[in-house]
């Protein structure tokens, strides 16, 4: 970072009880879980350390020397030729909770590749090309990077420039053609996109001719075309207050800046952890103010945070949640509330950031990546998916630049921040790429190299404390860190569902029941092994349970246990994370059932009882997604990935229509109770979003032809 020497910014955290600093007794980075290796990497026998070892070996403990904690031998034992023995400390409840997630992730990564031979024999003729590609990627990466994985656990720097070779595996998926042809075995891939449902042969036999003709007239890429042709965001800037001159940013009250920043860190950053709160308040904000919001990356970051802060304040108002730092039981208007009074809220700050980034657009450091990711979040919230994708693509370029030609130490704060922005970027890119068949950035190729973040805290010793700026009574960050790790594991499961199930054959032998059962088992293990703070029961998902309608109800009615964490105060971020976690489980269940829906509509006569049960289950889990009910009916400013939900509902409405109009009574009987009610709720959500997106408006016009 420009405001701090590397030696200081990379200083490890000094709290021995932090759950993310050390590997002893804690989950290892993802690569060590996938292919654990002994450390045979060359290097000095003893690494310099500037903090006290959390678990010293027995020899260092007896000699009262500083242990560098290298495994399997520390530097001292290696130099003296002694046996190195560690007396592992007992893991805390928080350590054990995180270990559950990581051990589950390990199992998810390896399970499909080690399926019983009988299942593999069944899969080979059907998934021949796809399975070989997946296995080839794993085997190549494991062989090419064995010693680099082991060096990760010992804290050595990893040269990513050595990893980017032609052996990295196949490129990312890029399905542009929605009418794929059969391969030599007669197998056809099924589009993972919900906009592709309208092109399924089975649905086209049931949908009204008027709808099909209107869709043909639009063209297969109408969503991309409409979003790319829409007018750009207004470029004018409204100073605040309106009578202020061009230098209005320099006159902003500090209370307003702090209030908007606090709202951002209490709302959006917890479930999209792009920024480090301590670093922001200790350095970034001060640098922007000192430079009078000049043309610096710090100014761009602060302005984006303030823009999203305006949306966060609006979300607090919609949900009647108290702003951070206030003691009231509900929302109270701050003195500076008028700053969010524009459409969309935060545009004045966002446009100031856009004006400055033009002179800094070639930077590719962490701050640049954070700026583009924040921009993508803002575009996503105001329903501009193509603009959001452009920002994600630019952030991916920053990630590739940071991670490929430089040594990265992921056991230090700076390297861990690179891991955080990488996984934020990859997961958000995947959603848009898979839905709209946009060209991927190539970021997924580094998934084997970049460990999931440990959330190493930034230390502010010797500098102005961030606590002077941040609010008291902050939410325990571990709650959201666990949630982010669970998102990573869920994204891997969803990708495996796509690669393993989304194929069709006229013989009716696909999807394979054994593969389906294994994926369902992996998803259940993901749910069961969530930390206690995030656990939810499967029974709670079987009936619609609207989210609380007020903070008071939220604090008294939540069923989420938080045994290992301090029970956090009510906030929009907690409501979103709880709802999204339950929603992700339902989404995965629904996507596991979609290939059976394809089969039911295309060759209904070949359905077995197992197939019908999978259709029934898929439709059941397509209903009552928590992020759409309860308080979210009012708190629309805080609903994440809105366009993705709009796309999901477009496809689901078509599927419910086709199943309800099927000529087969058995297929019609798979419709769950209450599907008409859920259908009307999806319509309502699309109608709410249509004024802000021409693509959603066009989807709604097509659905009105049903």
C-alpha positions in Angstrom: 0.0 0.0 0.0 1.2 3.5 -0.7 0.7 4.8 2.8 2.7 2.1 4.6 6.0 0.3 4.0 5.6 -3.4 3.0 7.4 -4.6 6.1 4.8 -2.9 8.3 1.8 -3.8 6.2 2.8 -7.5 6.1 3.4 -7.8 9.9 1.5 -10.8 11.2 -1.2 -10.3 13.7 0.0 -10.4 17.3 -3.1 -11.8 19.1 -2.4 -15.4 19.8 -6.0 -16.2 20.3 -7.1 -15.0 16.9 -8.8 -17.8 15.0 -7.3 -17.0 11.6 -3.5 -16.4 12.2 -1.9 -19.8 12.7 -2.2 -23.3 11.3 -1.5 -25.2 14.5 -4.7 -26.9 15.5 -6.6 -24.9 12.9 -7.8 -25.5 9.3 -5.0 -25.3 6.7 -5.3 -23.4 3.5 -7.4 -25.0 0.8 -4.4 -26.4 -1.1 -3.0 -28.2 1.9 -6.4 -29.8 2.5 -6.5 -30.9 -1.1 -3.0 -32.3 -1.4 -1.1 -32.2 1.9 2.7 -32.4 1.4 5.7 -32.3 3.6 7.8 -29.2 3.4 10.7 -30.0 1.1 11.1 -26.4 -0.2 14.6 -24.9 -0.1 15.2 -21.9 2.0 16.9 -20.8 5.2 16.6 -23.1 8.2 15.0 -20.4 10.4 12.6 -17.7 9.3 12.7 -14.3 11.1 9.7 -13.8 13.3 8.5 -10.7 15.1 5.8 -12.3 17.2 5.6 -14.9 19.9 4.9 -18.4 18.7 1.5 -19.7 19.6 2.7 -23.3 19.8 6.5 -23.8 20.2 8.1 -27.2 19.8 9.3 -29.1 22.9 13.0 -28.5 22.2 12.5 -24.7 21.8 10.3 -24.6 24.9 13.0 -26.4 27.0 15.8 -24.1 25.6 13.5 -21.1 26.0 14.3 -20.0 22.4 11.9 -18.5 19.9 10.4 -21.2 17.7 9.5 -20.4 14.1 6.8 -23.1 14.1 7.9 -24.6 10.7 6.5 -28.1 10.0 7.5 -30.9 10.2 10.7 -29.5 11.8 11.3 -26.0 13.1 14.5 -24.1 12.1 16.3 -24.9 15.3 15.6 -28.6 15.3 16.5 -28.8 11.6 19.8 -27.2 12.2 20.7 -29.3 15.2 19.3 -32.6 13.7 16.9 -33.1 16.6 13.5 -34.7 16.5 10.9 -31.9 16.5 7.8 -32.6 18.5 4.8 -30.2 18.9 2.4 -30.3 21.8 -0.7 -29.1 20.1 -2.9 -26.7 22.0 -6.5 -27.5 22.5 -8.8 -25.9 19.8 -11.4 -23.5 20.9 -15.0 -23.7 19.9 -14.4 -21.1 17.2 -11.5 -23.1 15.9 -13.5 -26.2 15.8 -16.4 -24.4 14.0 -14.1 -23.2 11.3 -12.5 -26.6 11.1 -15.9 -28.1 10.4 -16.3 -25.9 7.3 -12.8 -26.6 6.1 -12.9 -30.3 6.6 -16.3 -30.4 4.7 -14.7 -28.4 1.9 -11.9 -30.9 1.7 -14.4 -33.7 1.4 -16.4 -31.8 -1.2 -13.3 -31.3 -3.3 -12.2 -34.9 -3.3 -15.5 -36.9 -3.1 -16.5 -36.9 -6.8 -13.0 -37.7 -7.9 -13.0 -40.8 -5.7 -16.5 -42.2 -6.5 -16.8 -45.9 -6.4 -15.7 -47.6 -9.5 -19.2 -48.7 -10.5 -20.3 -45.1 -10.6 -17.2 -44.0 -12.5 -17.9 -46.7 -15.1 -21.4 -45.4 -15.5 -20.2 -41.9 -15.8 -17.4 -42.5 -18.3 -19.6 -43.0 -21.5 -21.8 -40.1 -20.5 -19.5 -37.5 -19.1 -16.3 -38.6 -20.9 -15.1 -35.2 -22.0 -16.3 -33.3 -18.9 -14.9 -35.8 -16.3 -11.6 -36.1 -18.0 -11.3 -32.3 -18.1 -12.1 -32.0 -14.4 -9.8 -34.8 -13.4 -7.0 -33.6 -15.6 -7.1 -30.2 -14.0 -6.8 -31.7 -10.5 -4.0 -34.1 -11.4 -2.1 -31.5 -13.3 -2.3 -28.9 -10.6 -1.4 -31.4 -7.9 1.6 -32.6 -9.7 2.8 -29.2 -10.8 2.3 -27.4 -7.5 3.1 -30.0 -4.9 6.0 -28.2 -3.2 4.4 -24.8 -3.5 1.4 -26.1 -1.6 3.6 -27.3 1.2 5.4 -24.0 1.3 2.0 -22.3 1.9 1.6 -24.0 5.2 5.1 -22.9 6.4 4.5 -19.3 5.5 6.9 -19.1 2.6 6.1 -16.9 -0.4 4.5 -18.7 -3.4 5.7 -17.7 -6.8 2.6 -17.6 -8.9 4.5 -16.8 -12.0 5.6 -20.4 -12.0 2.0 -21.6 -11.8 0.7 -20.0 -15.0 1.7 -22.5 -17.5 -0.1 -24.4 -20.3 -0.7 -27.2 -17.8 -3.2 -25.1 -15.8 -6.0 -27.0 -17.3 -8.9 -26.2 -19.7 -10.2 -22.6 -20.0 -13.3 -21.5 -18.2 -16.7 -22.5 -19.5 -18.1 -20.2 -22.2 -21.4 -21.4 -23.6 -22.5 -18.8 -26.1 -24.7 -21.1 -28.3 -28.0 -21.9 -26.6 -28.7 -24.6 -29.2 -25.9 -27.1 -28.6 -25.5 -30.0 -31.0 -25.2 -33.6 -29.9 -21.8 -35.1 -29.4 -20.7 -38.5 -30.8 -22.5 -40.2 -27.9 -25.7 -38.4 -28.4 -25.3 -36.3 -25.2 -26.4 -32.7 -25.0 -25.5 -30.1 -22.4 -28.3 -28.4 -20.6 -28.0 -24.6 -20.1 -27.4 -23.6 -16.5 -29.0 -20.2 -17.3 -32.6 -19.6 -16.3 -33.0 -17.6 -19.4 -32.2 -20.8 -21.3 -35.4 -22.5 -20.0 -37.4 -20.9 -22.8 -35.3 -22.7 -25.3 -35.7 -26.2 -23.8 -37.4 -28.4 -26.5 -40.0 -29.6 -23.9 -41.0 -26.2 -22.8 -41.4 -25.0 -26.4 -44.1 -27.7 -26.9 -46.1 -26.2 -24.1 -45.5 -22.5 -24.0 -47.9 -20.3 -26.0 -47.0 -19.6 -29.6 -47.3 -15.8 -29.1 -44.6 -16.0 -26.4 -42.3 -18.1 -28.5 -42.7 -15.7 -31.5 -42.0 -12.7 -29.4 -38.9 -14.3 -28.0 -37.6 -15.3 -31.5 -38.1 -11.7 -32.6 -36.0 -10.4 -29.7 -33.1 -12.7 -30.4 -31.3 -15.2 -28.1 -29.0 -12.5 -26.6 -31.7 -9.9 -26.0 -30.8 -9.5 -22.3 -27.2 -8.5 -23.1 -28.4 -6.3 -26.0 -30.9 -4.4 -24.0 -28.6 -3.9 -21.0 -25.7 -2.7 -23.2 -27.9 -0.3 -25.2 -29.5 1.4 -22.1 -28.4 4.9 -21.4 -25.4 5.4 -19.1 -25.8 6.7 -15.6 -26.3 10.4 -15.6 -22.9 12.2 -15.5 -23.9 15.3 -13.7 -23.0 15.8 -10.1 -25.3 17.4 -7.5 -23.2 19.0 -4.8 -24.4 18.7 -1.2 -25.8 21.0 -0.1 -27.1 22.1 -3.5 -25.7 25.7 -3.1 -22.2 24.3 -2.5 -19.5 24.9 -5.2 -17.3 22.4 -6.9 -15.2 21.9 -3.8 -18.3 20.6 -1.9 -16.5 17.4 -0.9 -14.0 19.3 1.2 -16.8 20.9 3.2 -18.6 17.7 4.1 -19.2 17.3 7.9 -17.1 14.6 9.4 -20.2 13.2 11.1 -21.8 12.6 7.7 -18.7 10.9 6.3 -18.4 8.7 9.4 -22.1 7.9 9.4 -22.1 6.8 5.8 -18.9 4.8 6.2 -20.3 3.1 9.3 -23.5 2.3 7.5 -21.5 0.7 4.7 -19.4 -1.4 7.0 -22.5 -2.5 9.0 -24.4 -3.5 5.9 -22.7 -4.4 2.6 -19.1 -5.2 3.7 -20.0 -8.0 6.1 -21.5 -10.3 3.4 -19.2 -9.0 0.6 -15.9 -8.5 2.7 -14.0 -6.4 0.1 -12.6 -3.8 2.6 -10.7 -4.0 5.8 -12.5 -1.8 8.3 -9.3 -1.1 10.4 -7.2 -0.2 7.4 -9.9 2.0 6.0 -10.4 4.1 9.1 -6.7 4.2 10.0 -5.3 5.1 6.6 -7.6 5.3 3.6 -10.1 7.8 5.0 -7.5 10.0 6.4 -5.5 10.0 3.2 -8.5 11.1 1.2 -9.4 13.9 3.6 -5.7 15.1 3.7 -5.6 15.3 -0.1 -9.0 17.2 -0.2 -10.5 14.3 -2.1 -8.0 14.7 -4.9 -7.3 12.4 -7.8 -6.0 9.5 -5.7 -7.1 5.9 -5.3 -7.8 6.5 -1.6 -10.3 9.2 -2.7 -12.0 6.9 -5.2 -12.3 4.2 -2.5 -13.8 6.5 0.1 -16.3 7.9 -2.5 -17.5 4.5 -3.4 -17.9 3.6 0.2 -19.9 6.8 0.7 -22.1 5.9 -2.3 -22.8 2.5 -1.0 -23.3 4.0 2.5 -26.2 6.0 1.1 -27.9 2.8 0.0 -27.1 1.3 3.4 -28.7 4.2 5.2 -31.8 3.8 3.0 -31.9 0.1 3.8 -31.8 0.9 7.6 -34.7 3.3 7.0 -36.7 0.8 5.0 -36.2 -1.9 7.7 -36.5 0.5 10.6 -33.1 -0.5 11.9 -31.0 1.9 14.1 -28.0 3.4 12.4 -24.6 2.3 13.8 -23.6 4.2 16.9 -27.1 5.1 17.8 -28.9 3.8 20.9 -32.5 4.0 19.7 -34.6 0.9 19.0 -35.4 1.9 15.5 -34.3 4.2 12.7 -33.9 7.9 13.5 -33.3 10.5 10.8 -29.7 11.9 11.1 -29.1 15.6 10.5 -27.5 14.8 7.1 -30.3 12.5 5.8 -30.9 14.8 2.8 -27.6 13.6 1.3 -29.2 10.3 0.1 -32.1 12.1 -1.5 -31.4 11.5 -5.1 -32.0 8.7 -7.7 -30.2 6.4 -7.3 -29.0 7.2 -3.8 -25.3 7.8 -3.6 -24.9 8.9 -7.3 -23.2 12.2 -6.4 -20.4 10.3 -4.6 -20.2 7.5 -7.3 -19.9 10.1 -10.1 -17.1 11.9 -8.3 -15.3 8.5 -8.0 -15.9 7.8 -11.7 -14.5 11.2 -12.6 -11.3 10.5 -10.7 -10.7 6.9 -11.7 -10.0 7.9 -15.3 -6.5 9.1 -14.4 -5.9 5.9 -12.3 -7.4 3.2 -14.5 -4.1 1.5 -15.3 -3.3 0.7 -11.6 -3.6 -3.0 -10.7 -3.0 -3.1 -7.0 -5.2 -4.2 -4.1 -6.9 -0.7 -3.8 -7.7 -0.7 -7.5 -9.2 -4.1 -7.3 -11.3 -3.0 -4.3 -12.5 0.0 -6.1 -13.8 -2.0 -9.1 -15.4 -4.5 -6.8 -17.2 -1.8 -4.9 -18.3 -0.3 -8.2 -19.7 -3.7 -9.2 -21.6 -3.9 -5.9 -23.1 -0.5 -6.5 -24.1 -1.3 -10.1 -25.6 -4.6 -8.9 -27.7 -2.8 -6.3 -29.1 -0.4 -8.8 -29.8 -3.3 -11.3 -27.2 -2.6 -14.0 -25.8 -6.1 -14.6 -23.6 -5.4 -17.6 -22.0 -2.4 -15.9 -21.4 -4.7 -12.9 -19.9 -7.3 -15.1 -17.5 -4.8 -16.7 -16.3 -3.7 -13.2 -15.9 -7.4 -12.1 -13.9 -8.1 -15.3 -11.6 -5.1 -14.5 -11.2 -6.3 -10.9 -10.3 -9.8 -12.3 -7.6 -8.1 -14.3 -6.2 -6.6 -11.2 -6.3 -10.0 -9.4 -4.5 -11.7 -12.3 -1.8 -9.0 -12.3 -1.3 -9.2 -8.5 -1.3 -13.0 -8.3 0.7 -14.1 -11.5 4.0 -12.4 -11.7 4.7 -11.8 -8.1 5.5 -13.7 -4.9 2.5 -13.7 -2.5 2.6 -14.7 1.1 -1.0 -15.5 2.1 0.0 -15.9 5.7 0.4 -12.1 6.0 -2.3 -9.4 6.0 -1.5 -8.1 2.5 -1.6 -11.6 0.9 -4.7 -12.5 2.8 -6.4 -9.3 1.5 -5.5 -10.5 -2.1 -7.2 -13.7 -1.3 -10.3 -11.9 -0.1 -10.7 -9.8 -3.2 -10.0 -12.8 -5.4 -12.8 -14.9 -3.9 -15.2 -12.0 -3.9 -14.4 -11.4 -7.6 -14.6 -15.0 -8.6 -17.9 -15.8 -7.0 -19.6 -12.6 -8.3 -18.2 -13.2 -11.8 -19.5 -16.8 -11.8 -23.1 -15.7 -11.2 -23.2 -13.4 -14.2 -21.1 -15.5 -16.5 -23.3 -18.6 -16.0 -26.6 -16.7 -16.3 -25.8 -14.6 -19.4 -23.1 -16.7 -21.0 -20.6 -13.8 -20.9 -17.0 -14.5 -21.6 -15.1 -15.3 -18.4 -11.9 -13.5 -17.3 -9.9 -16.6 -16.7 -9.8 -16.0 -13.0 -11.2 -19.5 -12.3 -7.9 -21.0 -13.4 -6.3 -19.7 -10.2 -8.8 -21.4 -7.9 -6.3 -24.2 -7.2 -3.6 -21.6 -6.3 -5.3 -19.1 -4.1 -6.3 -20.2 -0.6 -9.5 -19.1 1.0 -8.9 -16.1 3.2 -8.0 -16.4 6.9 -9.2 -12.8 7.7 -6.0 -11.8 9.2 -6.7 -8.6 11.1 -4.8 -5.4 10.3 -2.8 -4.2 13.2 -2.7 -0.4 13.9 0.0 -0.4 16.6 1.9 2.8 16.4 -0.7 4.6 14.3 -3.9 6.4 14.9 -6.4 3.8 16.3 -9.3 3.0 14.0 -11.5 2.8 17.1 -11.5 6.6 17.1 -13.5 6.6 13.9 -15.5 3.3 14.1 -18.6 2.9 16.2 -18.8 1.1 19.5 -20.7 -2.1 19.8 -19.6 -3.5 16.5 -20.9 -6.9 15.3 -18.5 -9.8 15.8 -16.8 -10.1 12.4 -16.3 -13.8 12.9 -20.1 -14.4 12.2 -19.7 -12.9 8.7 -16.3 -14.6 8.1 -17.9 -18.0 8.7 -20.6 -17.0 6.3 -18.2 -16.0 3.6 -16.3 -19.4 4.0 -19.7 -21.1 3.7 -20.4 -19.2 0.5 -17.1 -20.4 -1.0 -17.9 -24.0 -0.2 -21.4 -23.6 -1.6 -20.1 -22.1 -4.8 -17.8 -25.1 -5.3 -20.8 -27.5 -4.8 -22.9 -25.5 -7.3 -20.1 -25.6 -9.9 -19.9 -29.4 -9.4 -23.7 -29.7 -9.8 -23.4 -28.0 -13.1 -20.4 -30.0 -14.4 -21.9 -33.4 -13.2 -25.6 -33.3 -13.9 -26.4 -30.8 -16.6 -26.5 -33.3 -19.6 -29.3 -35.1 -21.4 -29.5 -38.2 -23.6 -32.5 -39.4 -25.6 -32.1 -42.8 -24.0 -33.3 -41.3 -20.7 -30.5 -42.8 -18.7 -29.3 -39.4 -17.6 -29.1 -37.8 -15.0 -27.4 -40.7 -13.1 -29.1 -41.5 -9.7 -25.8 -42.3 -8.1 -24.3 -38.9 -9.0 -27.4 -37.2 -8.0 -27.4 -38.9 -4.6 -23.7 -38.0 -4.0 -24.3 -34.3 -4.8 -27.3 -34.3 -2.4 -25.2 -35.9 0.2 -22.4 -33.3 -0.2 -25.0 -30.5 0.1 -26.4 -32.0 3.3 -22.9 -32.3 4.7 -22.4 -28.6 3.9 -25.5 -27.7 5.9 -24.9 -30.1 8.8 -21.3 -29.0 9.3 -22.0 -25.3 9.3 -20.7 -23.6 12.5 -23.2 -23.3 15.3 -23.6 -19.6 14.6 -24.9 -20.3 11.1 -26.8 -23.6 11.6 -30.4 -24.0 10.4 -32.6 -27.1 10.2 -33.9 -28.7 7.1 -37.3 -28.8 8.7 -37.4 -25.0 9.0 -37.1 -24.8 5.2 -40.1 -27.0 4.5 -42.7 -24.3 5.3 -42.5 -20.6 4.5 -41.2 -18.6 7.5 -41.2 -14.9 6.7 -38.3 -12.9 8.0 -39.1 -10.6 11.0 -40.7 -7.4 10.1 -38.9 -5.2 12.7 -35.7 -5.2 14.6 -37.5 -6.1 17.8 -39.1 -9.1 16.2 -35.7 -10.1 14.7 -34.0 -10.1 18.1 -36.7 -12.2 19.7 -37.8 -14.6 17.0 -34.6 -15.6 15.4 -33.9 -19.4 15.7 -30.2 -19.1 14.7 -28.0 -20.4 17.5 -24.8 -18.3 18.2 -23.1 -20.4 20.9 -19.6 -19.5 20.0 -20.2 -15.8 19.2 -21.5 -12.8 21.1 -25.1 -12.4 20.1 -24.9 -9.4 17.7 -27.4 -6.6 17.7 -30.1 -6.5 15.0 -28.9 -5.2 11.7 -29.7 -5.5 8.0 -26.4 -7.4 7.5 -27.5 -10.2 9.9 -30.9 -10.5 8.2 -29.3 -10.7 4.8 -26.7 -13.3 5.8 -29.2 -15.5 7.6 -31.6 -15.4 4.6 -28.9 -15.8 2.0 -27.5 -18.9 3.7 -30.9 -20.6 3.8 -31.6 -19.4 0.3 -28.3 -20.8 -1.1 -29.3 -24.2 0.3 -32.6 -24.1 -1.5 -31.1 -22.8 -4.7 -28.6 -25.7 -4.8 -31.5 -28.2 -4.2 -33.5 -26.6 -7.0 -30.5 -26.8 -9.4 -30.0 -30.5 -8.6 -33.7 -31.0 -9.6 -33.6 -28.9 -12.8 -32.1 -31.7 -15.1 -35.0 -33.9 -14.1 -37.4 -31.1 -14.9 -35.8 -30.9 -18.4 -36.2 -34.7 -18.7 -39.9 -34.5 -17.5 -40.8 -31.9 -20.1 -38.8 -33.5 -23.0 -39.5 -37.3 -22.6 -42.2 -37.6 -19.9 -42.9 -41.3 -20.8 -39.4 -42.3 -19.6 -39.7 -41.0 -16.1 -39.2 -43.3 -13.2 -40.5 -43.0 -9.7 -37.0 -41.6 -8.7 -37.2 -39.1 -11.5 -40.7 -37.9 -10.4 -39.5 -37.6 -6.8 -36.6 -35.4 -7.9 -38.9 -33.2 -10.0 -41.2 -32.9 -6.9 -38.2 -32.0 -4.7 -36.8 -29.5 -7.2 -40.1 -27.7 -7.4 -40.5 -27.6 -3.7 -37.1 -26.0 -3.1 -37.8 -23.5 -5.9 -40.4 -21.9 -3.5 -40.2 -19.5 -0.6 -36.7 -18.3 -0.9 -36.0 -16.4 2.4 -34.4 -13.3 0.8 -37.7 -12.5 -0.9 -40.1 -12.6 2.1 -40.8 -10.8 5.3 -38.7 -7.7 5.9 -37.2 -7.8 2.4 -40.6 -6.8 1.0 -39.7 -3.3 2.4 -35.9 -3.4 2.6 -35.3 -3.6 -1.1 -32.1 -1.5 -1.0 -30.3 -4.3 0.7 -31.3 -7.3 -1.4 -28.0 -8.7 -2.9 -27.6 -9.9 -6.5 -31.0 -8.6 -7.5 -30.6 -9.4 -11.2 -29.6 -13.0 -10.5 -32.9 -13.4 -8.6 -34.9 -11.8 -11.4 -33.4 -14.3 -13.8 -34.1 -17.2 -11.5 -37.7 -16.1 -11.2 -38.1 -15.7 -15.0 -37.1 -19.3 -15.5 -39.1 -20.6 -12.5 -42.4 -19.0 -13.7 -41.9 -20.7 -17.1 -41.2 -24.0 -15.4 -44.2 -23.9 -13.1 -46.4 -22.9 -16.1 -45.1 -25.9 -18.2 -45.4 -28.4 -15.4 -49.0 -27.2 -14.6 -49.9 -27.5 -18.3 -48.2 -30.9 -18.9 -50.3 -33.6 -20.5 -49.1 -36.1 -18.0 -51.1 -36.3 -14.7 -48.1 -37.7 -12.9 -46.0 -34.6 -13.8 -48.8 -32.2 -12.8 -49.1 -34.0 -9.5 -45.5 -33.0 -8.6 -46.5 -29.4 -8.2 -46.1 -28.5 -4.5 -48.9 -27.0 -2.4 -48.8 -23.2 -2.5 -47.0 -22.9 -5.8 -49.6 -20.4 -7.1 -48.9 -18.1 -4.1 -45.2 -18.3 -4.8 -45.8 -17.7 -8.4 -47.6 -14.4 -7.6 -44.7 -13.4 -5.3 -42.2 -13.9 -8.1 -44.3 -11.8 -10.3 -44.4 -9.1 -7.7 -40.6 -9.1 -7.4 -40.2 -8.8 -11.1 -42.7 -5.9 -11.3 -40.8 -4.1 -8.5 -37.5 -4.4 -10.4 -38.7 -3.9 -14.0 -38.6 0.0 -13.8 -34.8 -0.2 -13.1 -33.8 -2.7 -15.8 -34.9 -2.9 -19.4 -34.0 -6.6 -19.5 -36.2 -7.4 -16.5 -38.9 -5.3 -18.0 -38.7 -7.3 -21.2 -38.7 -10.6 -19.3 -41.9 -9.4 -17.6 -43.5 -8.6 -21.0 -42.7 -12.1 -22.2 -44.3 -13.6 -19.1 -47.4 -11.6 -19.6 -47.9 -13.6 -22.9 -48.5 -16.8 -20.9 
